[in-house]
């Protein structure tokens, strides 16, 4: 009987014997008859089928779809290949996005935040703001982007206005110093008053109306972000509460991020 053994067939086609047997189990390739010695002999028909299955599998066609695909007519075969190609392109796009995320992870913040937000964070150390301040802002930005995406751009713009305001930056630095005060230090009330006055004197520091409305609608998310790190920074928590109270008494509706993230309050440590 003409033909080759399963080992030879696997070697000719470029797969393993185990793979050939797996193709048999799935019904993708019929098992040839045994010869007089009890060995299965693979002829040209079986080898052709093995090559076809191996080629389609290597191209990304799921094994479950290969049998019907090989048994289809030319029109159905072409349409099926087009569908496989579309799915492969989707997978390639997904993998490319994952690779890009890994590359951004190596660059720190840029895995979780857009370039504009990263640029804001990059400015802070040069203005004399502490690593704790920057870290707190980073965490607040990440949380804001995930929990209140419709208010995120406005938040970033608000931070930009804050960093452009020298008086606000000075107040933020004083807020950093306040972390070493006792929670009942009377200077905290004075600093809260100064912060609230600065917000009211420069309304851009409060955020644009659309962003404020987004945060007002997302009051639960606002509270989560506003109370982040609270237990680790009791002075910041009190400073935030006092500043917010003064702003509310001046007619600023809550929730308002004005005293939540840009000011060195409860998120600072």
Phi, psi and omega per residue, in radians:
X1 nan 2.271 3.122
X2 -1.298 2.808 3.096
X3 2.213 3.086 -3.097
X4 -2.166 2.854 3.128
X5 -1.289 2.981 3.141
X6 -1.122 -0.617 3.104
X7 -1.136 -0.747 3.110
X8 -1.160 -0.740 3.129
X9 -1.048 -0.773 3.140
X10 -1.086 -0.732 -3.134
X11 -1.160 -0.723 3.139
X12 -1.087 -0.708 -3.063
X13 -1.431 -0.422 3.128
X14 1.641 0.541 3.071
X15 -2.272 -3.138 3.099
X16 -1.644 2.845 3.064
X17 -1.058 -0.684 3.115
X18 -1.042 -0.678 3.129
X19 -1.154 -0.747 3.119
X20 -1.042 -0.761 -3.142
X21 -1.144 -0.618 3.097
X22 -1.128 -0.711 3.073
X23 -1.053 -0.686 3.100
X24 -1.094 -0.791 -3.104
X25 -1.070 -0.610 -3.131
X26 -1.441 -0.101 -3.134
X27 1.341 0.330 -3.141
X28 -1.408 -0.508 3.126
X29 -2.357 2.195 3.106
X30 -1.184 2.473 3.076
X31 -1.321 2.267 3.120
X32 -1.242 2.845 3.119
X33 -1.262 2.758 3.119
X34 -1.484 2.608 3.086
X35 -1.508 -2.999 -3.094
X36 -1.109 -0.414 -3.140
X37 -1.549 -0.017 3.129
X38 1.598 0.062 3.130
X39 -1.668 2.519 3.039
X40 -1.389 2.375 -3.133
X41 -2.023 2.191 -3.092
X42 -1.668 2.112 3.105
X43 -1.690 -2.988 -3.069
X44 -1.124 -0.585 3.123
X45 -1.109 -0.806 3.130
X46 -1.153 -0.680 3.124
X47 -1.127 -0.710 3.107
X48 -1.062 -0.782 -3.140
X49 -1.120 -0.708 3.102
X50 -1.067 -0.745 3.118
X51 -1.086 -0.751 -3.134
X52 -1.109 -0.785 -3.135
X53 -1.136 -0.819 -3.135
X54 -1.042 -0.718 -3.103
X55 -1.147 -0.782 3.131
X56 -1.158 -0.704 3.120
X57 -1.104 -0.755 3.125
X58 -1.130 -0.467 3.134
X59 -1.410 -0.083 3.087
X60 1.802 0.102 3.107
X61 -1.336 2.204 3.113
X62 -1.021 2.487 -3.094
X63 -1.023 -0.610 -3.125
X64 -1.126 -0.340 -3.096
X65 -1.759 -0.158 -3.036
X66 -1.215 -0.740 -3.123
X67 -1.005 -0.976 3.119
X68 -1.060 -0.553 -3.121
X69 -1.170 -0.754 -3.133
X70 -1.230 -0.449 -3.130
X71 -1.572 -0.034 -3.095
X72 -1.426 2.818 3.048
X73 -1.339 3.063 -3.022
X74 -1.031 -0.722 -3.098
X75 -1.164 -0.818 3.129
X76 -1.152 -0.623 3.129
X77 -1.085 -0.797 -3.141
X78 -1.108 -0.752 3.140
X79 -1.142 -0.696 3.138
X80 -1.143 -0.712 3.104
X81 -1.109 -0.673 3.104
X82 -1.093 -0.678 3.117
X83 -1.172 -0.726 3.097
X84 -1.091 -0.731 3.131
X85 -1.070 -0.734 3.118
X86 -1.054 -0.781 -3.141
X87 -1.150 -0.645 3.088
X88 -1.125 -0.714 3.114
X89 -1.101 -0.687 3.081
X90 -1.090 -0.723 3.138
X91 -1.158 -0.697 3.111
X92 -1.077 -0.753 3.123
X93 -1.090 -0.702 3.121
X94 -1.122 -0.789 -3.139
X95 -1.155 -0.651 3.099
X96 -1.099 -0.723 3.112
X97 -1.107 -0.692 3.102
X98 -1.133 -0.722 3.111
X99 -1.086 -0.749 3.135
X100 -1.096 -0.650 3.106
X101 -1.136 -0.728 3.103
X102 -1.081 -0.707 3.119
X103 -1.130 -0.676 3.114
X104 -1.217 -0.569 3.085
X105 -1.045 -0.631 3.113
X106 -1.161 -0.291 -3.128
X107 -1.841 0.368 3.027
X108 1.296 -2.144 -3.000
X109 -0.973 -0.496 -2.980
X110 -1.187 -0.129 3.033
X111 -1.346 -0.465 -3.025
X112 -2.014 -0.276 -3.041
X113 -2.280 2.591 3.083
X114 -1.234 2.896 -3.053
X115 -1.032 -0.642 -3.104
X116 -1.100 -0.741 3.117
X117 -1.172 -0.680 3.110
X118 -1.110 -0.632 3.118
X119 -1.120 -0.649 3.085
X120 -1.102 -0.814 3.126
X121 -1.086 -0.668 -3.127
X122 -1.128 -0.475 -3.131
X123 -1.283 -0.515 -2.928
X124 -1.062 -0.826 -3.139
X125 -1.037 -0.641 3.137
X126 -1.159 -0.345 3.095
X127 -1.597 0.051 3.100
X128 1.568 0.199 3.112
X129 -1.441 2.465 -2.965
X130 -1.288 2.824 3.048
X131 -1.007 -0.620 3.095
X132 -1.107 -0.721 3.120
X133 -1.073 -0.832 -3.110
X134 -1.109 -0.737 -3.139
X135 -1.089 -0.712 3.128
X136 -1.152 -0.709 3.099
X137 -1.109 -0.702 3.132
X138 -1.066 -0.819 -3.125
X139 -1.126 -0.698 3.125
X140 -1.129 -0.681 3.113
X141 -1.123 -0.766 3.135
X142 -1.084 -0.789 3.116
X143 -1.117 -0.747 -3.122
X144 -1.098 -0.726 -3.128
X145 -1.117 -0.633 -3.113
X146 -1.400 -0.676 -2.998
X147 -1.635 -0.554 -3.112
X148 -2.351 1.139 -3.053
X149 -1.049 -0.542 -3.117
X150 -1.239 -0.295 3.113
X151 -1.846 0.042 -3.017
X152 -1.180 -0.844 -3.106
X153 -1.047 -0.679 3.109
X154 -1.150 -0.620 3.090
X155 -1.104 -0.799 3.127
X156 -1.077 -0.749 3.114
X157 -1.077 -0.674 3.113
X158 -1.082 -0.783 3.104
X159 -1.056 -0.715 3.114
X160 -1.043 -0.773 3.097
X161 -1.080 -0.704 -3.138
X162 -1.083 -0.767 -3.115
X163 -1.251 -0.388 3.095
X164 -1.413 -0.157 -3.085
X165 -1.789 1.822 -3.095
X166 -0.999 -0.662 -3.127
X167 -1.141 -0.691 3.111
X168 -1.129 -0.755 3.134
X169 -1.041 -0.716 3.100
X170 -1.077 -0.714 3.105
X171 -1.133 -0.667 3.105
X172 -1.088 -0.693 3.112
X173 -1.146 -0.683 3.082
X174 -1.112 -0.620 3.083
X175 -1.101 -0.649 3.071
X176 -1.093 -0.743 3.121
X177 -1.119 -0.569 -3.104
X178 -1.140 -0.292 3.126
X179 -1.043 -0.408 -3.128
X180 -1.602 -0.008 3.133
X181 -1.462 2.869 2.991
X182 -1.305 2.585 -3.095
X183 -1.030 -0.418 -3.129
X184 -1.759 0.241 3.124
X185 -1.079 2.234 -3.123
X186 -1.090 -0.367 3.132
X187 -1.149 -0.375 3.119
X188 -1.125 -0.727 3.110
X189 -1.120 -0.688 3.123
X190 -1.116 -0.735 -3.141
X191 -1.174 -0.686 3.099
X192 -1.072 -0.721 3.116
X193 -1.106 -0.731 3.132
X194 -1.135 -0.679 3.124
X195 -1.148 -0.811 3.140
X196 -1.076 -0.734 3.125
X197 -1.079 -0.650 -3.128
X198 -1.197 -0.707 3.074
X199 -1.031 -0.811 -3.086
X200 -1.200 -0.520 3.125
X201 -1.324 -0.428 -3.137
X202 -2.281 1.485 -3.046
X203 -0.994 -0.417 3.123
X204 -1.044 -0.445 3.132
X205 -1.211 -0.342 3.132
X206 -1.399 -0.284 -3.089
X207 1.744 2.759 -3.129
X208 -1.319 2.706 -3.068
X209 -0.978 -0.701 -3.117
X210 -1.105 -0.742 3.126
X211 -1.155 -0.709 3.119
X212 -1.087 -0.691 3.098
X213 -1.109 -0.689 3.117
X214 -1.080 -0.719 3.140
X215 -1.271 -0.549 3.082
X216 -1.137 -0.685 3.106
X217 -1.187 -0.496 -3.080
X218 -1.803 0.951 -3.041
X219 -1.112 -0.635 3.141
X220 -1.141 -0.775 3.105
X221 -1.132 -0.670 3.113
X222 -1.004 -0.798 -3.114
X223 -1.100 -0.699 3.126
X224 -1.052 -0.785 -3.118
X225 -1.258 -0.713 -3.081
X226 -1.164 -0.496 -3.125
X227 -1.706 0.113 3.122
X228 -1.096 2.307 3.123
X229 1.235 0.202 -3.038
X230 -1.024 -0.783 -3.070
X231 -1.124 -0.473 -3.114
X232 -1.504 -0.138 -3.076
X233 -2.475 1.313 -3.104
X234 -1.122 -0.578 3.117
X235 -1.152 -0.763 3.109
X236 -1.071 -0.678 3.132
X237 -1.083 -0.777 -3.138
X238 -1.194 -0.701 3.131
X239 -1.072 -0.723 3.100
X240 -1.090 -0.853 -3.094
X241 -1.052 -0.754 -3.122
X242 -1.178 -0.709 3.127
X243 -1.134 -0.769 3.129
X244 -1.077 -0.724 -3.125
X245 -1.076 -0.723 3.125
X246 -1.166 -0.681 3.119
X247 -1.164 -0.696 3.114
X248 -1.103 -0.723 -3.136
X249 -1.147 -0.357 3.106
X250 -1.605 0.049 3.071
X251 1.743 0.111 3.097
X252 -1.440 2.125 -3.071
X253 -1.284 2.571 3.073
X254 -1.846 2.649 -0.015
X255 -1.335 2.463 3.096
X256 -2.316 2.242 -3.076
X257 -1.309 -0.073 -3.079
X258 -0.928 -0.715 3.140
X259 -1.811 0.312 -3.034
X260 -1.776 -1.016 -3.047
X261 -1.927 -0.878 -3.060
X262 -1.040 -0.597 -3.131
X263 -1.385 2.527 -3.117
X264 -1.328 1.222 -3.099
X265 -1.759 -2.275 -2.936
X266 -1.163 -0.307 -3.127
X267 -1.482 -0.006 -2.891
X268 -1.233 -0.364 -3.134
X269 -2.178 nan nan
